[in-house]
């Protein structure tokens, strides 16, 4: 095995200028990640200098067999923590040969919203708290849980240390460092309330780049768990019953909210979110009804409530923000399997571009 390890770890820069670019994209389910690699003649640091590429969309649920070519457009470059050197990961989005974005390309619409002059002027920042669950490979049961059984009730596991409380830290730490190496703006990690569940935070990142950073961080996590022989689940409620679900709390601010007197802009934005609650819930991930029950630190999926420092709210404003009269707020509704392009775009659209009509009442 040591020879194999040596070969995997060869430093190409000692023998060639060529580099390997791993093109990454979101597959047809909206949650599956796909990638393939190609050789480039030398280092590249600008996505516009990368060649477009294609793949067989009939094999990813993104095209039909009789017209299966889907075109990859490189959008963002990250350093490759697996191959190291000058090798890169390339986040791409997907288009038909005629140049039209295909239906599963959620980045296209997000980029359109974030390039709107009114949105650009507000410089929207996002911080996304991505929760996930590590599962034992052959039984799809959380890491550290007894086979077919349950650990002790929740309480000791959140931010805990110790062999009887913390499961999978090596994977989590490997992911943390790999993301920093890649150039992802990862701001922290912690063990979550349910044993075997963890969270990483991405941000603050501005505009459409927030989605790029989350997706590539997810891709790196999939690769690391592949090496470790563990499955990563983004299911919003992986274990039914008295266990916390998994979300992707989305922290958000605009220039107006971060400026003096920004609290008024925050209240106005939250009011708009309440008016479009149903549209947002529809965009916030599949199976979220199993998670947003009003229990386990959630608000009921049918009701929009907000408050200061409360974790049982749809939207939470921090004590610091209230005290300073400016800052950011946290939308606690998105599920762990949400698409960050969709969520960041609809939050920016609702709070900056959308104007309520007089017929709108709360939650309608």
C-alpha positions as CSV (number, residue, x, y, z in Angstrom):
1,X,0.0,0.0,0.0
2,X,2.9,2.4,0.6
3,X,3.9,2.4,-3.1
4,X,0.3,3.3,-4.0
5,X,0.3,6.1,-1.4
6,X,3.6,7.3,-2.8
7,X,2.2,7.4,-6.4
8,X,-1.0,9.2,-5.3
9,X,1.2,11.8,-3.6
10,X,3.6,12.4,-6.5
11,X,4.5,16.1,-6.8
12,X,3.9,16.8,-10.5
13,X,5.6,20.2,-10.4
14,X,9.0,18.5,-10.2
15,X,8.5,16.8,-13.6
16,X,6.0,18.7,-15.6
17,X,4.2,22.1,-16.0
18,X,1.0,20.2,-16.7
19,X,-1.7,20.3,-14.0
20,X,-4.9,18.4,-13.3
21,X,-8.2,20.2,-13.2
22,X,-11.1,18.4,-11.5
23,X,-14.4,19.8,-13.0
24,X,-17.1,19.6,-10.4
25,X,-20.9,20.0,-11.0
26,X,-24.3,19.3,-9.4
27,X,-26.1,16.3,-10.9
28,X,-29.7,15.7,-11.8
29,X,-31.1,15.1,-8.3
30,X,-30.0,18.6,-7.2
31,X,-27.9,17.0,-4.4
32,X,-25.6,14.5,-6.2
33,X,-22.2,15.8,-7.0
34,X,-20.3,14.7,-10.1
35,X,-16.7,15.4,-11.2
36,X,-14.2,14.4,-13.8
37,X,-10.6,15.5,-14.5
38,X,-8.6,16.7,-17.4
39,X,-5.0,17.7,-18.0
40,X,-4.1,21.3,-18.7
41,X,-0.9,22.6,-20.1
42,X,-0.1,24.8,-17.1
43,X,-1.4,26.6,-14.0
44,X,-4.7,28.6,-14.4
45,X,-6.1,31.1,-11.9
46,X,-9.0,32.6,-13.8
47,X,-12.1,30.5,-14.7
48,X,-12.6,32.4,-17.9
49,X,-9.3,31.0,-19.1
50,X,-10.4,27.4,-18.7
51,X,-11.9,25.4,-21.5
52,X,-15.6,24.5,-21.5
53,X,-16.1,20.8,-21.4
54,X,-19.0,18.4,-21.7
55,X,-20.4,15.2,-20.2
56,X,-23.1,12.5,-20.9
57,X,-26.2,14.1,-19.3
58,X,-28.2,10.9,-19.8
59,X,-26.1,9.2,-17.2
60,X,-26.7,12.0,-14.6
61,X,-30.4,12.5,-15.1
62,X,-29.7,15.8,-16.9
63,X,-30.4,15.0,-20.6
64,X,-32.1,12.3,-22.8
65,X,-30.1,9.5,-24.5
66,X,-30.9,10.8,-28.0
67,X,-29.4,14.3,-27.2
68,X,-27.2,13.7,-24.2
69,X,-24.4,16.3,-24.4
70,X,-24.4,18.8,-21.5
71,X,-21.8,21.6,-21.5
72,X,-19.8,22.5,-18.4
73,X,-19.0,26.2,-17.9
74,X,-16.2,26.8,-15.4
75,X,-17.2,29.4,-12.8
76,X,-14.9,29.2,-9.8
77,X,-11.4,27.8,-9.1
78,X,-10.2,26.3,-5.8
79,X,-6.9,24.6,-5.0
80,X,-7.1,20.8,-5.0
81,X,-6.4,19.5,-1.4
82,X,-6.2,15.9,-2.7
83,X,-3.7,16.3,-5.6
84,X,-2.1,19.5,-4.1
85,X,0.5,21.3,-6.1
86,X,-0.9,23.6,-8.8
87,X,-3.8,21.2,-9.4
88,X,-7.3,22.7,-9.1
89,X,-11.0,22.0,-8.4
90,X,-13.3,23.8,-10.8
91,X,-16.9,24.5,-9.8
92,X,-19.0,24.5,-13.0
93,X,-22.6,25.0,-14.0
94,X,-24.4,23.2,-16.8
95,X,-25.8,24.3,-20.2
96,X,-27.4,22.8,-23.2
97,X,-25.4,22.9,-26.4
98,X,-27.4,25.9,-27.6
99,X,-26.1,27.9,-24.6
100,X,-29.3,27.7,-22.5
101,X,-29.0,26.7,-18.8
102,X,-30.5,23.3,-18.2
103,X,-33.3,23.0,-15.5
104,X,-30.9,21.7,-12.8
105,X,-28.6,24.7,-13.2
106,X,-29.6,26.8,-10.2
107,X,-26.5,28.9,-10.3
108,X,-27.6,30.7,-13.5
109,X,-30.6,32.3,-11.9
110,X,-28.7,33.2,-8.7
111,X,-25.9,34.9,-10.8
112,X,-28.6,36.9,-12.5
113,X,-30.1,38.1,-9.2
114,X,-26.8,38.9,-7.7
115,X,-25.7,40.9,-10.7
116,X,-28.8,43.1,-10.5
117,X,-27.6,46.7,-9.8
118,X,-29.9,47.1,-6.7
119,X,-28.6,43.8,-5.3
120,X,-24.9,44.6,-6.1
121,X,-25.3,48.0,-4.3
122,X,-26.4,46.2,-1.1
123,X,-23.4,43.8,-1.1
124,X,-25.3,40.8,0.4
125,X,-23.1,38.7,2.7
126,X,-24.0,35.1,3.6
127,X,-22.8,32.7,6.4
128,X,-24.2,29.2,6.0
129,X,-24.1,26.7,8.8
130,X,-24.1,23.3,7.0
131,X,-25.2,20.4,9.3
132,X,-24.6,16.8,8.2
133,X,-24.7,13.3,9.6
134,X,-21.9,10.7,9.4
135,X,-23.3,7.2,8.8
136,X,-21.7,3.7,9.1
137,X,-21.2,2.5,5.5
138,X,-23.1,-0.8,5.2
139,X,-25.9,-0.1,7.7
140,X,-26.7,3.6,7.1
141,X,-26.8,4.1,10.9
142,X,-25.0,7.1,12.5
143,X,-21.4,6.8,13.4
144,X,-20.8,5.8,17.0
145,X,-24.4,4.4,17.5
146,X,-24.7,0.8,18.6
147,X,-25.7,-1.5,15.8
148,X,-29.5,-1.3,15.4
149,X,-29.7,0.5,18.7
150,X,-29.7,4.0,20.2
151,X,-27.2,5.9,22.2
152,X,-28.2,7.8,25.4
153,X,-30.5,10.8,24.9
154,X,-29.3,14.1,23.5
155,X,-27.4,16.4,25.9
156,X,-23.8,15.2,26.3
157,X,-22.8,15.3,22.6
158,X,-23.0,19.0,21.5
159,X,-19.5,20.4,21.2
160,X,-18.3,17.5,23.2
161,X,-15.0,15.6,23.5
162,X,-14.5,12.0,24.5
163,X,-14.8,8.6,23.0
164,X,-18.3,8.1,24.4
165,X,-19.6,11.4,23.1
166,X,-17.7,12.4,19.9
167,X,-17.7,10.4,16.7
168,X,-15.8,11.2,13.5
169,X,-13.6,14.1,14.6
170,X,-10.7,12.9,12.3
171,X,-13.0,13.3,9.3
172,X,-14.3,16.7,10.4
173,X,-10.8,18.0,11.0
174,X,-9.5,16.7,7.7
175,X,-12.4,18.4,6.0
176,X,-11.7,21.7,7.9
177,X,-8.1,21.8,6.8
178,X,-8.8,20.7,3.3
179,X,-11.3,23.5,2.9
180,X,-8.8,26.1,4.2
181,X,-6.2,24.7,1.8
182,X,-8.6,24.9,-1.1
183,X,-9.3,28.6,-0.5
184,X,-12.9,28.1,0.8
185,X,-14.0,30.6,3.3
186,X,-14.8,28.1,6.0
187,X,-15.1,29.9,9.4
188,X,-15.5,27.0,11.8
189,X,-16.8,23.6,12.8
190,X,-18.6,22.0,15.8
191,X,-20.2,18.7,16.9
192,X,-23.9,18.9,16.8
193,X,-26.7,18.0,19.3
194,X,-27.3,14.5,17.8
195,X,-24.3,12.1,18.2
196,X,-22.6,11.5,14.8
197,X,-23.9,14.9,13.5
198,X,-21.5,17.8,12.8
199,X,-21.6,21.2,11.3
200,X,-19.3,23.4,9.3
201,X,-19.8,27.1,8.6
202,X,-19.1,28.9,5.4
203,X,-18.8,32.6,5.3
204,X,-19.1,35.5,5.2
205,X,-19.1,35.2,1.4
206,X,-20.7,37.7,-0.9
207,X,-23.3,37.0,-3.5
208,X,-23.3,33.9,-5.8
209,X,-19.8,32.9,-4.5
210,X,-21.5,31.7,-1.3
211,X,-23.1,28.9,-3.3
212,X,-19.8,28.0,-4.9
213,X,-18.0,27.8,-1.6
214,X,-20.8,25.6,0.0
215,X,-20.9,23.2,-3.0
216,X,-17.2,22.7,-3.2
217,X,-17.0,22.2,0.6
218,X,-19.7,19.5,0.2
219,X,-17.7,17.9,-2.6
220,X,-14.6,17.8,-0.5
221,X,-16.5,16.3,2.4
222,X,-17.9,13.6,0.0
223,X,-14.4,12.8,-1.1
224,X,-13.0,12.6,2.5
225,X,-15.8,10.4,3.7
226,X,-15.2,8.2,0.6
227,X,-11.6,7.7,1.7
228,X,-12.7,7.1,5.3
229,X,-15.3,4.5,4.3
230,X,-18.1,6.5,5.9
231,X,-21.3,8.0,4.3
232,X,-22.2,11.6,4.7
233,X,-26.0,12.3,4.8
234,X,-27.6,15.7,4.2
235,X,-31.0,14.4,5.1
236,X,-32.9,17.0,7.2
237,X,-34.2,14.3,9.6
238,X,-31.9,11.3,9.3
239,X,-33.3,9.6,12.4
240,X,-37.0,9.9,13.3
241,X,-38.1,10.6,16.8
242,X,-36.5,12.6,19.7
243,X,-33.4,13.6,17.8
244,X,-32.4,16.9,16.3
245,X,-32.7,17.3,12.5
246,X,-30.1,18.8,10.2
247,X,-30.4,22.3,8.8
248,X,-28.4,24.9,6.9
249,X,-29.1,28.0,8.9
250,X,-28.4,31.0,6.6
251,X,-27.0,34.2,8.2
252,X,-27.6,37.2,6.1
253,X,-26.8,40.9,6.0
254,X,-26.8,43.8,3.5
255,X,-24.8,47.0,3.5
256,X,-27.9,48.8,4.9
257,X,-28.2,46.3,7.7
258,X,-24.5,46.5,8.6
259,X,-24.6,50.4,8.6
260,X,-25.6,52.6,11.5
261,X,-29.4,52.4,12.0
262,X,-29.4,49.1,10.2
263,X,-31.9,47.5,12.6
264,X,-34.8,49.1,10.7
265,X,-33.6,47.5,7.5
266,X,-33.4,44.2,9.3
267,X,-37.0,44.5,10.6
268,X,-38.2,45.4,7.1
269,X,-36.4,42.5,5.5
270,X,-37.8,40.0,8.1
271,X,-41.3,41.4,7.5
272,X,-40.9,40.6,3.7
273,X,-39.6,37.1,4.5
274,X,-42.7,36.5,6.6
275,X,-45.0,37.6,3.7
276,X,-43.3,35.1,1.4
277,X,-43.0,32.3,3.9
278,X,-44.6,29.6,1.7
279,X,-42.4,30.5,-1.4
280,X,-39.3,30.3,0.8
281,X,-40.3,27.0,2.4
282,X,-40.8,25.5,-1.1
283,X,-37.2,26.6,-2.0
284,X,-35.5,25.5,1.3
285,X,-35.0,21.8,0.7
286,X,-36.8,18.4,0.4
287,X,-38.2,16.7,3.5
288,X,-38.0,19.8,5.6
289,X,-41.5,19.1,7.0
290,X,-39.9,16.2,8.9
291,X,-37.5,18.6,10.6
292,X,-39.6,21.8,11.1
293,X,-42.0,20.5,13.6
294,X,-41.8,23.2,16.3
295,X,-39.6,20.9,18.4
296,X,-35.9,20.3,18.5
297,X,-34.9,24.0,18.1
298,X,-37.2,24.7,15.1
299,X,-40.3,26.7,14.4
300,X,-43.4,24.9,12.9
301,X,-43.2,24.8,9.1
302,X,-46.6,26.4,8.7
303,X,-45.9,29.4,10.9
304,X,-43.5,32.3,10.5
305,X,-42.2,33.7,13.8
306,X,-39.1,35.7,14.5
307,X,-37.4,36.9,17.7
308,X,-34.2,37.9,19.4
309,X,-31.9,35.1,20.6
310,X,-34.6,32.4,20.3
311,X,-33.8,29.1,18.6
312,X,-37.5,28.2,18.2
313,X,-38.0,30.9,15.6
314,X,-38.1,30.9,11.8
315,X,-35.7,33.9,11.8
316,X,-33.5,34.7,14.8
317,X,-31.8,38.1,15.5
318,X,-28.7,37.9,17.7
319,X,-28.3,39.8,20.9
320,X,-25.3,41.7,19.5
321,X,-27.3,42.9,16.5
322,X,-30.1,44.1,18.8
323,X,-27.6,45.8,21.1
324,X,-25.7,47.5,18.2
325,X,-28.8,48.4,16.2
326,X,-27.2,46.9,13.1
327,X,-25.7,43.6,11.9
328,X,-27.2,40.4,10.5
329,X,-29.9,37.9,11.1
330,X,-30.3,34.1,10.8
331,X,-32.9,32.3,8.7
332,X,-33.2,29.0,10.5
333,X,-35.6,27.4,8.0
334,X,-33.3,26.0,5.3
335,X,-32.8,22.2,5.4
336,X,-29.4,20.6,5.3
337,X,-30.1,19.4,1.7
338,X,-31.0,22.9,0.4
339,X,-29.3,24.3,-2.7
340,X,-27.2,27.3,-1.6
341,X,-27.7,29.0,-4.9
342,X,-31.4,28.8,-4.6
343,X,-31.5,29.9,-0.9
344,X,-29.1,32.8,-1.2
345,X,-30.8,34.0,-4.3
346,X,-34.4,34.0,-3.0
347,X,-33.3,35.7,0.3
348,X,-31.6,38.5,-1.7
349,X,-34.6,38.7,-4.1
350,X,-37.2,38.9,-1.4
351,X,-35.4,41.4,0.8
352,X,-33.9,43.7,-1.8
353,X,-35.9,43.4,-5.1
354,X,-39.4,42.2,-4.1
355,X,-42.1,44.8,-3.2
356,X,-45.1,43.5,-1.4
357,X,-48.5,44.2,-3.0
358,X,-51.3,45.5,-0.7
359,X,-53.1,42.1,-0.9
360,X,-50.2,40.3,0.8
361,X,-50.9,39.4,4.4
362,X,-48.6,37.5,6.7
363,X,-47.7,34.0,5.5
364,X,-49.9,34.1,2.3
